[in-house]
Amino acid sequence: MLLDDLLRLLAAAGTTGELTSGGGPLRRAHRDAPLVMLGAEVLGSAPVRALPRRPGLLVVVTGEPDAALWPAAVELGAERVVVLPRDETWLVERVAAAVRQPVTPGWLAVVGGACGGAGASTLATALALASRTAAGEGVLLVDGDGCAGGLDLVLGAEAAPGLRWPELAGVSGRVGGAALTAALPEACGVPVLAASREHPAEVPADALLAVAAGARDSGCRVVVDVPVRGAGVEAVLAESDLAVLVVPARLRAVAAARTLLAGPWAPALVVTRAVPGGLTRAEVAGAVGRPVVAELAADRSAVARSERGEPPSVAARSPFGLLCRQLLAQLPGRAA
């Protein structure tokens, strides 16, 4: 019986629990408890669906869950779907940690391009890969453009099973990172929330913010590739710990960047991408009226890797690897 299993695991973690089923006691426990565990069978009940989002919410199930459970858990803002008995050790450790200290937030990086083809999607993917490689910790890659080709293509995860934006477009508030990442396609150790090529649709502003800020707040590192304008961009930029605007070293791209940096992208760091016969780094800086923090050198392997469905290289001496380490260094105390 699930309740007996949970009581046993709570005891193993050195604590006890409070059992509630609705009304005032449920709302009070949901508000005050360091950790909340819900059985899968109650996810659709009215009292549970009426609860506000909060960190530290777990959905617990015995045996492998149905596919429909993952979207329901994400919609409630669950941190994770815990499958017993497989996840017993993890649950005991999570309960013990909850009574000791709160979750340490991750960080949120936002990447955009001054024009089409700037390379922002490739840089966002590389940044997620480099963060994973450098830190060995969880990172989430988010596609902010629901009508594009899909960021899963850049990562090489287009054939991987998992949820895409159409299944998550209705979420709001704050979304727990672990439950979300477990339900997403993954490649190279990086889960990605991407657009759907079969059902393209604009990503709602509330949903984008719920995923990006919610996953960050629950301890996940998050990289979001966004169009420079559109629903939710300003809100996600306001939440970000690092914003990067990629500017190809061409006159029209620089002119567009100057306009963007005078508006919602004002907090962004400027990265220029070298173009044969294009402007110099100093000329780009002078034209946009901002320092250029780094320059992305030409990567001769990038196009070929993309056409083969391979993610960009973030090796130590590769152009993307060098740039990503420079950008991650802008997150002192978080990126190393």
Backbone as numpy.savetxt, mean C-alpha at the origin, in Angstrom:
# Nx Ny Nz CAx CAy CAz Cx Cy Cz
-14.28 -26.41 18.85 -15.14 -25.22 18.85 -14.24 -23.97 18.85
-14.60 -22.98 18.02 -13.78 -21.80 17.87 -13.56 -21.07 19.19
-14.62 -20.89 19.98 -14.48 -20.17 21.24 -13.50 -20.85 22.18
-13.57 -22.17 22.28 -12.64 -22.90 23.14 -11.21 -22.72 22.66
-11.02 -22.76 21.34 -9.67 -22.57 20.79 -9.13 -21.19 21.13
-9.98 -20.17 21.01 -9.54 -18.80 21.29 -9.20 -18.61 22.76
-10.02 -19.16 23.65 -9.74 -19.05 25.08 -8.40 -19.73 25.42
-8.15 -20.86 24.79 -6.88 -21.56 25.02 -5.69 -20.73 24.53
-5.83 -20.12 23.37 -4.73 -19.32 22.82 -4.52 -18.04 23.60
-5.60 -17.43 24.08 -5.46 -16.24 24.94 -4.70 -16.59 26.21
-5.02 -17.73 26.78 -4.31 -18.16 27.99 -2.83 -18.38 27.70
-2.53 -18.94 26.53 -1.13 -19.16 26.16 -0.39 -17.84 26.00
-1.11 -16.79 25.64 -0.50 -15.46 25.49 -0.44 -14.71 26.81
-0.97 -15.32 27.88 -0.89 -14.71 29.19 -1.96 -13.67 29.46
-3.13 -13.82 28.83 -4.19 -12.85 29.05 -5.54 -13.54 28.97
-6.60 -12.79 29.17 -7.96 -13.31 29.06 -8.75 -12.41 28.13
-9.93 -12.87 27.74 -10.75 -12.10 26.82 -12.12 -11.82 27.37
-12.84 -10.95 26.69 -14.23 -10.64 27.04 -15.09 -11.03 25.85
-16.12 -11.86 26.11 -17.02 -12.32 25.06 -18.25 -11.42 25.01
-18.51 -10.83 23.84 -19.70 -10.00 23.66 -20.38 -10.40 22.36
-21.67 -10.12 22.27 -22.42 -10.52 21.07 -23.22 -9.38 20.46
-23.28 -8.22 21.11 -24.03 -7.12 20.52 -24.33 -6.04 21.54
-24.95 -4.97 21.07 -25.37 -3.89 21.94 -24.21 -3.09 22.50
-24.44 -2.49 23.68 -23.45 -1.65 24.33 -22.15 -2.35 24.64
-22.19 -3.60 25.18 -20.93 -4.29 25.49 -20.05 -4.49 24.26
-20.67 -4.79 23.12 -19.89 -4.97 21.90 -19.23 -3.67 21.48
-19.99 -2.58 21.51 -19.44 -1.28 21.10 -18.34 -0.83 22.04
-18.51 -1.07 23.35 -17.50 -0.68 24.33 -16.22 -1.49 24.13
-16.38 -2.81 23.99 -15.20 -3.65 23.79 -14.48 -3.29 22.49
-15.25 -3.01 21.46 -14.67 -2.64 20.17 -13.87 -1.35 20.28
-14.34 -0.44 21.12 -13.66 0.84 21.30 -12.43 0.73 22.18
-12.48 -0.07 23.24 -11.46 -0.02 24.28 -10.44 -1.16 24.24
-10.80 -2.32 23.70 -9.90 -3.48 23.75 -8.67 -3.26 22.87
-7.50 -3.72 23.31 -6.31 -3.58 22.46 -6.38 -4.44 21.20
-7.21 -5.48 21.22 -7.36 -6.37 20.08 -8.80 -6.89 20.06
-9.39 -6.94 18.87 -10.75 -7.44 18.70 -10.73 -8.61 17.74
-11.35 -9.73 18.14 -11.42 -10.91 17.28 -12.88 -11.23 16.97
-13.16 -11.38 15.69 -14.52 -11.68 15.23 -14.53 -13.04 14.55
-15.55 -13.85 14.85 -15.73 -15.08 14.11 -16.24 -14.78 12.71
-15.85 -15.58 11.76 -16.24 -15.33 10.37 -17.75 -15.30 10.19
-18.48 -16.05 11.01 -19.93 -16.16 10.83 -20.68 -14.89 11.19
-20.04 -13.94 11.89 -20.75 -12.73 12.30 -20.44 -11.52 11.41
-19.63 -11.69 10.37 -19.20 -10.54 9.58 -20.36 -9.84 8.90
-21.39 -10.60 8.54 -22.52 -9.99 7.84 -23.62 -9.50 8.76
-23.45 -9.65 10.08 -24.52 -9.23 11.00 -24.59 -7.71 11.12
-25.77 -7.20 11.37 -25.97 -5.75 11.45 -25.14 -5.09 12.54
-25.07 -5.65 13.77 -24.25 -4.99 14.81 -22.78 -4.87 14.43
-22.23 -5.89 13.78 -20.82 -5.86 13.40 -20.59 -4.89 12.25
-21.47 -4.89 11.26 -21.31 -3.99 10.12 -21.46 -2.53 10.52
-22.13 -2.27 11.64 -22.32 -0.89 12.10 -21.14 -0.36 12.89
-20.19 -1.22 13.22 -19.04 -0.78 14.02 -18.11 0.09 13.18
-17.52 1.11 13.77 -16.53 1.93 13.04 -15.23 1.15 12.85
-14.41 1.60 11.89 -13.11 0.97 11.68 -12.16 1.29 12.83
-11.26 0.35 13.08 -10.25 0.55 14.10 -9.07 -0.38 13.81
-7.87 -0.04 14.29 -6.75 -0.97 14.15 -6.92 -2.14 15.11
-6.22 -3.23 14.85 -6.24 -4.37 15.76 -7.51 -5.19 15.69
-8.13 -5.28 14.50 -9.33 -6.09 14.31 -8.96 -7.34 13.52
-9.23 -8.51 14.09 -8.90 -9.78 13.45 -10.17 -10.56 13.17
-10.20 -11.24 12.04 -11.28 -12.18 11.72 -10.69 -13.58 11.87
-11.36 -14.43 12.66 -10.83 -15.76 12.97 -11.75 -16.82 12.40
-11.17 -17.82 11.75 -11.94 -18.90 11.13 -11.20 -20.21 11.35
-11.96 -21.28 11.50 -11.38 -22.62 11.61 -11.42 -23.28 10.24
-10.26 -23.70 9.75 -10.19 -24.28 8.42 -10.08 -23.21 7.36
-9.78 -23.61 6.13 -9.58 -22.66 5.04 -10.85 -21.87 4.77
-10.76 -20.53 4.71 -11.96 -19.71 4.52 -12.46 -19.72 3.07
-13.74 -19.42 2.90 -14.31 -19.24 1.57 -13.72 -17.99 0.93
-13.73 -17.96 -0.40 -13.18 -16.81 -1.11 -13.92 -15.52 -0.76
-15.22 -15.62 -0.47 -16.02 -14.43 -0.17 -15.64 -13.78 1.16
-14.91 -14.51 2.00 -14.56 -13.97 3.31 -13.55 -12.83 3.20
-12.62 -12.89 2.22 -11.58 -11.88 2.12 -12.13 -10.48 1.86
-13.00 -10.29 0.84 -13.55 -8.94 0.65 -14.33 -8.45 1.87
-15.06 -9.35 2.53 -15.83 -8.95 3.71 -14.90 -8.49 4.84
-13.79 -9.19 5.01 -12.84 -8.82 6.06 -12.18 -7.48 5.75
-11.82 -7.27 4.48 -11.21 -6.00 4.09 -12.18 -4.85 4.27
-13.45 -5.07 3.93 -14.45 -4.02 4.07 -14.62 -3.58 5.52
-14.46 -4.51 6.45 -14.56 -4.18 7.88 -13.28 -3.55 8.42
-12.21 -3.55 7.61 -10.94 -3.00 8.07 -10.12 -3.97 8.88
-10.33 -5.28 8.66 -9.60 -6.28 9.44 -8.11 -6.22 9.16
-7.33 -6.39 10.20 -5.88 -6.44 10.06 -5.44 -7.73 9.38
-6.15 -8.84 9.69 -5.77 -10.14 9.13 -6.91 -11.12 9.30
-7.00 -12.09 8.38 -7.86 -13.26 8.55 -6.98 -14.35 9.15
-7.31 -14.78 10.35 -6.52 -15.77 11.08 -7.16 -17.14 10.87
-6.41 -18.05 10.30 -6.91 -19.39 9.99 -6.34 -20.37 11.01
-7.24 -20.97 11.80 -6.81 -21.95 12.81 -7.00 -23.36 12.26
-6.10 -24.27 12.59 -4.98 -24.14 13.55 -3.68 -23.60 12.95
-3.68 -23.34 11.63 -2.43 -22.97 10.96 -1.77 -21.74 11.58
-2.56 -20.73 11.97 -2.01 -19.46 12.44 -1.98 -19.34 13.96
-2.03 -20.46 14.67 -2.08 -20.39 16.13 -0.86 -19.68 16.72
0.32 -20.02 16.25 1.53 -19.38 16.79 1.51 -17.89 16.54
1.13 -17.49 15.32 1.06 -16.06 15.00 0.06 -15.36 15.90
-1.10 -15.97 16.14 -2.13 -15.33 16.95 -1.67 -15.15 18.39
-1.02 -16.14 18.95 -0.51 -16.00 20.33 0.48 -14.84 20.40
1.37 -14.75 19.42 2.34 -13.65 19.41 1.66 -12.30 19.21
0.63 -12.26 18.38 -0.08 -10.99 18.13 -0.84 -10.54 19.37
-1.46 -11.47 20.08 -2.17 -11.12 21.31 -1.18 -10.60 22.35
-0.06 -11.28 22.49 0.94 -10.84 23.46 1.46 -9.46 23.12
1.68 -9.20 21.83 2.16 -7.88 21.42 1.11 -6.80 21.67
-0.16 -7.14 21.50 -1.23 -6.15 21.67 -1.34 -5.66 23.10
-1.06 -6.52 24.03 -1.15 -6.09 25.42 0.13 -5.42 25.89
1.20 -5.51 25.06 2.46 -4.86 25.43 2.57 -3.46 24.83
2.29 -3.30 23.53 2.54 -2.01 22.89 1.71 -1.89 21.62
1.44 -0.67 21.16 0.68 -0.47 19.93 1.52 -0.77 18.69
0.84 -0.87 17.55 1.52 -1.10 16.28 2.33 0.13 15.88
3.55 -0.07 15.40 4.35 1.03 14.87 3.95 1.30 13.43
3.51 2.50 13.09 3.08 2.77 11.71 4.23 2.60 10.72
3.87 2.27 9.49 4.85 2.23 8.41 5.00 3.61 7.80
5.28 3.67 6.50 5.33 4.97 5.82 4.57 4.88 4.51
4.25 6.04 3.98 3.47 6.15 2.74 4.24 7.02 1.74
4.62 6.43 0.61 5.30 7.15 -0.46 4.38 7.24 -1.67
4.31 8.42 -2.28 3.44 8.66 -3.44 4.32 9.09 -4.61
4.11 8.46 -5.77 4.91 8.75 -6.96 3.99 9.14 -8.10
4.33 10.22 -8.81 3.57 10.65 -9.97 4.50 11.13 -11.07
3.99 11.20 -12.28 4.78 11.67 -13.41 4.26 12.99 -13.94
5.16 13.89 -14.32 4.75 15.20 -14.82 4.00 15.09 -16.14
4.18 13.98 -16.85 3.51 13.77 -18.13 3.39 12.28 -18.36
2.62 11.89 -19.38 2.51 10.48 -19.72 3.85 9.92 -20.15
4.13 8.69 -19.74 5.39 8.06 -20.11 6.60 8.54 -19.34
6.37 9.23 -18.23 7.50 9.74 -17.44 8.28 8.64 -16.75
7.64 7.50 -16.53 8.30 6.41 -15.82 7.92 6.31 -14.36
6.82 6.99 -13.97 6.42 6.98 -12.55 6.00 5.60 -12.09
5.28 4.85 -12.93 4.83 3.52 -12.53 6.02 2.58 -12.32
7.00 2.68 -13.20 8.20 1.84 -13.05 8.97 2.23 -11.79
9.07 3.53 -11.52 9.77 3.97 -10.32 9.03 3.53 -9.06
7.70 3.65 -9.05 6.92 3.21 -7.89 7.15 1.73 -7.62
7.13 0.93 -8.68 7.37 -0.50 -8.54 8.78 -0.77 -8.01
9.75 -0.06 -8.56 11.14 -0.23 -8.12 11.28 0.18 -6.65
10.60 1.23 -6.25 10.69 1.71 -4.87 10.14 0.65 -3.90
9.04 0.02 -4.29 8.48 -1.04 -3.45 9.45 -2.22 -3.38
10.02 -2.61 -4.51 10.97 -3.72 -4.53 12.22 -3.40 -3.72
12.74 -2.20 -3.86 13.95 -1.81 -3.13 13.68 -1.75 -1.63
12.52 -1.29 -1.25 12.18 -1.24 0.17 12.11 -2.63 0.75
11.50 -3.54 0.00 11.40 -4.93 0.45 12.79 -5.55 0.57
13.64 -5.30 -0.40 14.98 -5.85 -0.41 15.81 -5.30 0.74
15.69 -3.97 0.96 16.53 -3.32 1.97 16.09 -3.66 3.39
14.78 -3.76 3.59 14.28 -3.88 4.95 13.81 -5.28 5.32
13.44 -6.07 4.31 12.89 -7.39 4.61 11.55 -7.31 5.29
10.87 -6.18 5.23 9.58 -6.00 5.87 8.49 -5.85 4.83
7.24 -5.94 5.28 6.11 -5.89 4.38 5.98 -4.55 3.69
5.67 -4.60 2.39 5.43 -3.38 1.62 4.27 -3.65 0.67
3.43 -2.66 0.47 2.27 -2.77 -0.40 2.40 -1.78 -1.54
2.17 -2.24 -2.77 2.21 -1.40 -3.96 0.77 -1.16 -4.42
0.40 0.11 -4.58 -0.99 0.47 -4.89 -1.06 1.24 -6.20
-1.96 0.81 -7.07 -2.23 1.47 -8.34 -3.32 2.50 -8.11
-3.01 3.79 -8.25 -4.00 4.83 -8.03 -4.82 5.18 -9.24
-4.54 4.56 -10.39 -5.26 4.84 -11.63 -6.01 3.59 -12.05
-7.31 3.59 -11.83 -8.12 2.41 -12.13 -8.42 2.22 -13.59
-8.04 3.17 -14.42 -8.30 3.07 -15.86 -7.03 2.85 -16.67
-5.92 2.63 -16.01 -4.65 2.39 -16.71 -4.51 0.90 -17.02
-3.36 0.52 -17.53 -3.15 -0.87 -17.91 -3.02 -1.83 -16.76
-2.77 -1.31 -15.56 -2.63 -2.18 -14.40 -1.20 -2.27 -13.92
-0.96 -1.87 -12.67 0.40 -1.88 -12.12 0.90 -3.31 -11.90
0.00 -4.28 -11.89 0.44 -5.67 -11.76 1.28 -6.11 -12.95
1.05 -5.47 -14.12 1.87 -5.77 -15.29 3.33 -5.37 -15.07
3.54 -4.21 -14.45 4.90 -3.73 -14.22 5.62 -4.62 -13.21
4.89 -5.10 -12.22 5.48 -5.96 -11.20 5.67 -7.38 -11.71
4.93 -7.75 -12.76 4.97 -9.13 -13.24 4.00 -10.03 -12.52
2.90 -9.44 -12.01 1.92 -10.20 -11.23 0.58 -10.30 -11.93
0.54 -10.07 -13.25 -0.75 -10.04 -13.94 -1.47 -11.39 -13.92
-0.72 -12.49 -13.81 -1.35 -13.81 -13.79 -1.60 -14.31 -12.37
-1.16 -13.57 -11.38 -1.32 -14.00 -9.98 -2.77 -13.81 -9.54
-3.33 -14.76 -8.79 -4.71 -14.60 -8.32 -4.79 -13.58 -7.19
-5.96 -12.98 -7.04 -6.17 -12.03 -5.95 -7.12 -10.92 -6.35
-7.45 -10.08 -5.39 -8.40 -9.00 -5.60 -7.77 -7.86 -6.39
-8.59 -7.22 -7.24 -8.21 -5.98 -7.91 -9.16 -4.87 -7.43
-8.98 -3.66 -7.95 -9.74 -2.52 -7.46 -11.27 -2.69 -7.54
-11.85 -3.31 -8.57 -13.31 -3.41 -8.60 -13.90 -4.07 -7.36
-13.18 -5.03 -6.75 -13.69 -5.70 -5.55 -13.53 -4.86 -4.30
-12.75 -3.78 -4.35 -12.45 -3.00 -3.16 -12.85 -1.54 -3.29
-13.56 -1.20 -4.37 -13.87 0.20 -4.63 -14.82 0.80 -3.60
-15.52 -0.04 -2.84 -16.49 0.49 -1.89 -15.97 0.70 -0.49
-14.68 0.41 -0.24 -14.16 0.55 1.12 -13.95 2.02 1.47
-13.97 2.30 2.76 -13.73 3.66 3.24 -13.19 3.57 4.66
-12.85 4.71 5.26 -12.30 4.71 6.61 -10.83 4.34 6.60
-10.45 3.27 7.32 -9.07 2.79 7.35 -9.10 1.28 7.13
-8.26 0.78 6.24 -8.20 -0.64 5.91 -6.95 -1.24 6.53
-7.10 -2.37 7.23 -5.97 -3.04 7.84 -5.05 -3.63 6.79
-3.74 -3.52 6.99 -2.79 -3.91 5.97 -2.66 -5.40 5.76
-2.57 -6.19 6.83 -2.27 -7.62 6.67 -3.40 -8.37 5.98
-4.65 -8.09 6.35 -5.77 -8.77 5.70 -5.84 -8.40 4.23
-5.55 -7.15 3.93 -5.58 -6.71 2.54 -4.49 -7.38 1.72
-3.25 -7.33 2.19 -2.14 -7.86 1.40 -2.28 -9.37 1.18
-2.87 -10.07 2.14 -3.05 -11.51 1.98 -4.02 -11.85 0.86
-4.89 -10.90 0.50 -5.91 -11.15 -0.51 -5.51 -10.65 -1.89
-4.30 -10.08 -2.03 -3.90 -9.43 -3.28 -2.94 -10.30 -4.10
-2.84 -10.03 -5.41 -1.79 -10.68 -6.22 -0.41 -10.28 -5.69
0.56 -11.15 -5.89 1.90 -10.88 -5.36 2.95 -11.39 -6.33
4.04 -10.64 -6.43 5.22 -11.08 -7.19 6.45 -10.51 -6.51
7.53 -11.27 -6.47 8.80 -10.84 -5.86 8.62 -10.42 -4.40
7.65 -11.02 -3.72 7.41 -10.69 -2.33 6.66 -9.41 -2.10
6.14 -8.78 -3.17 5.41 -7.52 -3.05 3.97 -7.71 -3.50
2.98 -7.55 -2.61 1.58 -7.57 -3.02 1.21 -6.26 -3.72
0.30 -6.35 -4.70 -0.07 -5.16 -5.47 -1.58 -5.08 -5.60
-2.11 -3.90 -5.33 -3.53 -3.62 -5.59 -3.60 -2.85 -6.89
-4.07 -3.50 -7.95 -3.98 -2.95 -9.30 -5.35 -2.73 -9.90
-5.36 -1.99 -11.00 -6.57 -1.81 -11.79 -6.94 -3.12 -12.46
-8.19 -3.21 -12.90 -8.66 -4.38 -13.64 -8.77 -4.03 -15.11
-8.10 -4.80 -15.95 -8.20 -4.54 -17.39 -9.55 -4.95 -17.95
-10.24 -5.88 -17.28 -11.56 -6.30 -17.73 -12.65 -5.33 -17.31
-12.46 -4.67 -16.15 -13.48 -3.75 -15.64 -12.82 -2.45 -15.19
-12.28 -1.66 -16.12 -11.62 -0.41 -15.73 -12.62 0.59 -15.16
-12.22 1.27 -14.11 -13.08 2.29 -13.49 -12.21 3.17 -12.60
-12.57 4.43 -12.49 -11.82 5.35 -11.64 -11.84 4.87 -10.19
-10.70 4.97 -9.52 -10.62 4.58 -8.12 -11.25 5.67 -7.26
-12.28 5.34 -6.47 -12.90 6.37 -5.62 -11.89 6.96 -4.64
-12.02 8.25 -4.39 -11.09 8.94 -3.50 -11.08 8.32 -2.11
-12.26 8.00 -1.57 -12.33 7.43 -0.23 -11.64 6.07 -0.16
-11.81 5.28 -1.22 -11.21 3.94 -1.22 -9.69 4.03 -1.30
-9.18 4.93 -2.14 -7.72 5.08 -2.26 -7.11 5.52 -0.94
-7.74 6.46 -0.27 -7.22 6.93 1.01 -7.34 5.86 2.08
-8.46 5.11 2.07 -8.66 4.05 3.06 -7.56 3.00 2.96
-7.23 2.61 1.75 -6.20 1.58 1.55 -4.82 2.12 1.89
-4.47 3.28 1.32 -3.11 3.80 1.48 -2.79 4.17 2.93
-3.64 5.02 3.52 -3.37 5.47 4.89 -3.65 4.37 5.91
-4.67 3.55 5.65 -5.00 2.49 6.59 -3.91 1.44 6.68
-3.38 1.02 5.52 -2.30 0.04 5.53 -1.06 0.61 6.21
-0.75 1.88 5.93 0.39 2.53 6.58 0.20 2.57 8.10
-0.99 2.93 8.55 -1.24 3.05 9.98 -1.18 1.71 10.70
-1.42 0.62 9.96 -1.37 -0.70 10.60 0.00 -1.35 10.50
1.01 -0.57 10.09 2.38 -1.02 10.14 3.02 -1.38 8.82
2.29 -1.22 7.72 2.81 -1.60 6.41 3.47 -0.41 5.72
4.54 -0.67 4.95 5.12 0.35 4.08 4.30 0.36 2.80
3.93 1.54 2.32 3.01 1.65 1.19 3.60 2.57 0.12
3.57 2.12 -1.13 3.98 2.93 -2.27 2.78 3.04 -3.20
2.38 4.28 -3.52 1.21 4.51 -4.37 1.65 5.22 -5.65
1.26 4.64 -6.79 1.47 5.27 -8.10 0.18 5.98 -8.47
0.21 7.31 -8.57 -1.02 8.06 -8.80 -0.91 8.90 -10.07
-2.07 9.15 -10.73 -2.07 10.19 -11.76 -1.86 11.54 -11.06
-1.28 12.50 -11.75 -0.96 13.75 -11.07 -2.21 14.55 -10.70
-3.29 14.28 -11.38 -4.57 14.92 -11.02 -5.64 13.85 -10.98
-6.68 14.09 -10.18 -7.76 13.13 -10.12 -8.27 12.96 -8.72
-9.35 12.18 -8.61 -10.00 11.96 -7.32 -9.04 11.33 -6.34
-8.93 11.91 -5.18 -8.14 11.34 -4.10 -6.67 11.68 -4.10
-6.17 12.28 -5.17 -4.72 12.53 -5.24 -4.28 13.50 -4.15
-5.01 14.60 -4.00 -4.62 15.60 -2.99 -4.68 15.01 -1.59
-5.70 14.19 -1.30 -5.82 13.61 0.04 -4.68 12.65 0.33
-4.30 11.84 -0.66 -3.21 10.89 -0.46 -1.88 11.64 -0.33
-1.70 12.69 -1.12 -0.49 13.50 -0.99 -0.39 14.12 0.40
-1.52 14.57 0.93 -1.52 15.19 2.26 -1.14 14.18 3.35
-1.44 12.89 3.12 -1.11 11.84 4.10 0.31 11.31 3.93
0.95 11.61 2.81 2.21 10.95 2.47 3.38 11.40 3.34
4.31 10.47 3.52 5.58 10.78 4.18 6.65 11.14 3.16
6.43 10.78 1.91 7.34 11.09 0.82 6.53 11.19 -0.47
6.68 12.29 -1.19 6.05 12.46 -2.50 7.13 12.74 -3.52
7.05 12.07 -4.67 8.07 12.19 -5.72 7.39 12.49 -7.04
7.84 13.55 -7.71 7.35 13.89 -9.04 8.47 13.61 -10.04
8.19 12.72 -10.99 9.19 12.34 -12.01 9.01 13.26 -13.22
10.09 13.93 -13.60 10.05 14.92 -14.68 11.06 14.54 -15.76
10.60 14.06 -16.92 11.55 13.83 -18.02 12.20 15.16 -18.43
13.45 15.06 -18.85 14.22 16.28 -19.16 13.86 16.84 -20.53
12.56 17.12 -20.70 12.04 17.73 -21.93 11.30 19.01 -21.56
11.26 19.95 -22.50 10.71 21.27 -22.21 9.25 21.20 -21.79
8.41 20.45 -22.53 6.98 20.40 -22.20 6.74 19.72 -20.85
7.50 18.68 -20.55 7.37 18.01 -19.25 7.75 18.95 -18.11
8.80 19.71 -18.32 9.24 20.67 -17.30 8.18 21.75 -17.10
7.57 22.23 -18.18 6.52 23.24 -18.06 5.33 22.69 -17.28
4.94 21.44 -17.55 3.85 20.82 -16.80 4.20 20.66 -15.33
5.46 20.27 -15.06 5.89 20.09 -13.68 5.83 21.39 -12.90
6.20 22.48 -13.53 6.17 23.78 -12.84 4.75 24.11 -12.37
3.75 23.81 -13.21 2.36 24.05 -12.83 1.94 23.15 -11.67
2.31 21.88 -11.74 1.94 20.94 -10.69 2.58 21.30 -9.35
3.84 21.73 -9.39 4.54 22.07 -8.16 4.02 23.35 -7.52
3.29 24.13 -8.29 2.65 25.32 -7.73 1.29 24.99 -7.13
0.85 23.74 -7.28 -0.45 23.32 -6.78 -0.32 22.18 -5.78
-1.08 21.09 -6.00 -1.12 20.01 -5.00 0.19 19.26 -4.82
1.08 19.32 -5.82 2.35 18.61 -5.71 3.45 19.48 -5.10
3.07 20.56 -4.45 4.06 21.46 -3.85 5.02 20.76 -2.88
4.57 19.76 -2.08 5.51 19.11 -1.16 6.44 18.10 -1.82
6.27 17.84 -3.11 6.99 16.74 -3.75 8.46 17.03 -3.97
9.27 15.98 -3.93 10.65 16.04 -4.37 10.69 15.85 -5.88
11.56 16.57 -6.55 11.65 16.49 -8.01 12.78 15.55 -8.40
12.43 14.57 -9.23 13.41 13.65 -9.81 13.32 13.80 -11.32
14.43 14.03 -11.97 14.42 14.15 -13.42 14.89 12.85 -14.06
14.32 12.55 -15.22 14.74 11.37 -15.97 15.52 11.80 -17.20
16.74 11.33 -17.30 17.60 11.71 -18.41 17.01 11.29 -19.74
17.07 12.18 -20.73 16.56 11.93 -22.07 17.66 12.31 -23.06
17.96 11.46 -24.05 19.00 11.81 -25.04 18.68 13.15 -25.71
19.63 14.07 -25.65 19.45 15.38 -26.25 18.56 16.32 -25.46
18.18 15.89 -24.24 17.27 16.69 -23.44 17.99 17.71 -22.58
17.24 18.31 -21.65 17.78 19.32 -20.77 18.73 18.70 -19.75
19.61 19.49 -19.23 20.48 19.02 -18.15 19.74 19.08 -16.83
20.31 18.44 -15.83 19.70 18.47 -14.49 19.60 19.91 -13.99
20.63 20.71 -14.20 20.61 22.10 -13.75 19.54 22.90 -14.49
19.37 22.62 -15.78 18.35 23.34 -16.55 16.95 22.97 -16.08
16.74 21.71 -15.75 15.43 21.30 -15.21 15.16 22.02 -13.89
16.14 22.05 -13.01 15.98 22.71 -11.72 15.66 24.19 -11.90
16.36 24.84 -12.81 16.11 26.25 -13.05 14.72 26.50 -13.60
14.26 25.62 -14.49 12.96 25.82 -15.12 11.80 25.58 -14.16
11.91 24.59 -13.28 10.81 24.31 -12.34 10.91 25.16 -11.08
12.05 25.81 -10.89 12.23 26.64 -9.70 12.40 25.84 -8.43
12.91 24.61 -8.56 13.12 23.72 -7.43 14.42 22.96 -7.59
15.06 22.57 -6.51 16.20 21.67 -6.63 15.74 20.31 -7.19
16.57 19.69 -7.95 16.33 18.33 -8.42 17.12 17.40 -7.49
16.42 16.57 -6.73 17.09 15.78 -5.69 17.88 14.62 -6.27
17.48 14.15 -7.47 18.17 13.01 -8.07 17.83 12.94 -9.55
18.68 12.24 -10.26 18.46 12.03 -11.69 18.45 10.54 -11.99
17.43 10.10 -12.72 17.35 8.70 -13.13 18.08 8.55 -14.46
19.19 7.85 -14.42 19.96 7.61 -15.64 19.22 6.63 -16.54
19.56 6.62 -17.80 18.94 5.70 -18.75 19.22 4.26 -18.34
18.16 3.44 -18.33 18.29 2.01 -18.00 18.00 1.22 -19.27
19.05 0.73 -19.91 18.89 0.06 -21.20 18.12 -1.26 -21.08
18.03 -1.81 -19.89 17.33 -3.09 -19.71 15.85 -2.92 -19.41
15.43 -1.70 -19.09 14.07 -1.49 -18.58 12.99 -1.89 -19.58
13.13 -1.45 -20.83 12.10 -1.75 -21.83 12.01 -3.25 -22.09
13.17 -3.88 -22.27 13.18 -5.32 -22.54 12.59 -6.11 -21.37
12.92 -5.73 -20.14 12.36 -6.41 -18.97 10.86 -6.23 -18.92
10.38 -5.03 -19.21 8.95 -4.77 -19.20 8.21 -5.62 -20.22
8.76 -5.74 -21.42 8.10 -6.53 -22.46 8.09 -8.02 -22.12
9.03 -8.47 -21.31 9.06 -9.87 -20.88 8.23 -10.11 -19.63
7.60 -9.06 -19.11 6.81 -9.20 -17.90 7.64 -9.28 -16.65
8.85 -8.70 -16.68 9.74 -8.72 -15.53 9.77 -7.34 -14.88
9.81 -7.26 -13.56 9.89 -5.96 -12.88 11.24 -5.30 -13.11
11.35 -4.00 -12.84 12.64 -3.31 -13.02 13.69 -3.84 -12.06
14.93 -3.79 -12.50 16.04 -4.22 -11.65 16.34 -3.15 -10.61
16.50 -3.59 -9.36 16.91 -2.68 -8.29 18.25 -3.12 -7.71
19.05 -3.78 -8.55 20.39 -4.19 -8.13 21.21 -2.98 -7.72
22.25 -3.22 -6.95 23.01 -2.14 -6.31 23.47 -1.06 -7.27
23.92 -1.43 -8.47 24.46 -0.44 -9.40 23.51 -0.11 -10.55
22.30 -0.62 -10.51 21.34 -0.33 -11.57 20.80 1.09 -11.39
20.34 1.75 -12.46 19.80 3.11 -12.32 18.65 3.20 -11.32
17.72 2.25 -11.37 16.60 2.30 -10.43 17.04 1.97 -9.02
17.98 1.04 -8.87 18.47 0.72 -7.54 19.15 1.90 -6.88
20.00 2.60 -7.63 20.68 3.78 -7.09 19.68 4.87 -6.69
18.70 5.13 -7.58 17.73 6.18 -7.29 16.86 5.82 -6.09
16.41 4.58 -6.02 15.53 4.18 -4.91 16.23 4.31 -3.57
17.50 3.97 -3.52 18.21 4.14 -2.24 18.33 5.60 -1.85
18.48 6.47 -2.83 18.50 7.90 -2.53 17.15 8.36 -1.97
16.07 7.87 -2.56 14.74 8.29 -2.11 14.40 7.69 -0.75
14.73 6.42 -0.55 14.45 5.80 0.75 15.23 6.48 1.88
16.36 7.05 1.53 17.15 7.79 2.53 16.44 9.07 2.99
15.42 9.49 2.24 14.65 10.66 2.64 13.65 10.33 3.75
13.60 9.05 4.15 12.70 8.61 5.21 13.55 8.20 6.41
14.18 9.13 7.10 15.11 8.78 8.17 14.42 7.99 9.27
15.10 6.91 9.69 14.57 6.09 10.76 13.50 5.14 10.35
13.09 5.18 9.05 12.01 4.30 8.62 12.41 3.39 7.48
13.31 3.85 6.62 13.55 3.10 5.38 14.68 2.09 5.48
15.61 2.28 6.39 16.79 1.42 6.38 16.48 0.02 6.86
